[in-house]
């Protein structure tokens, strides 16, 4: 079997090094990728690139939510626009019929 296979066993030494860091970075919460990289003596851009490569090849899953719902978000109707000549324009009244 080729040393570059993606079965998780046949990874190269370099790939094993980076996947270890990529997985540890994913498991940590409260920090950024850049902080993790700098703390561990790595170049942040290298870690970003390797994480992307592992994800693209199915070796690393994203465990963190990318988007979160914001409860009780304000609606457009809740805002007023202050026009340049200091006239308030309520969005509720500004709707066209």
PyMOL commands that set and color helices and strands:
alter all, ss='L'
color gray80, all
select helices_A, chain A and resi 13-27+33-39+44-56+76-78
alter helices_A, ss='H'
color red, helices_A
select strands_A, chain A and resi 80-82+88-90
alter strands_A, ss='S'
color yellow, strands_A
deselect
rebuild
show_as cartoon
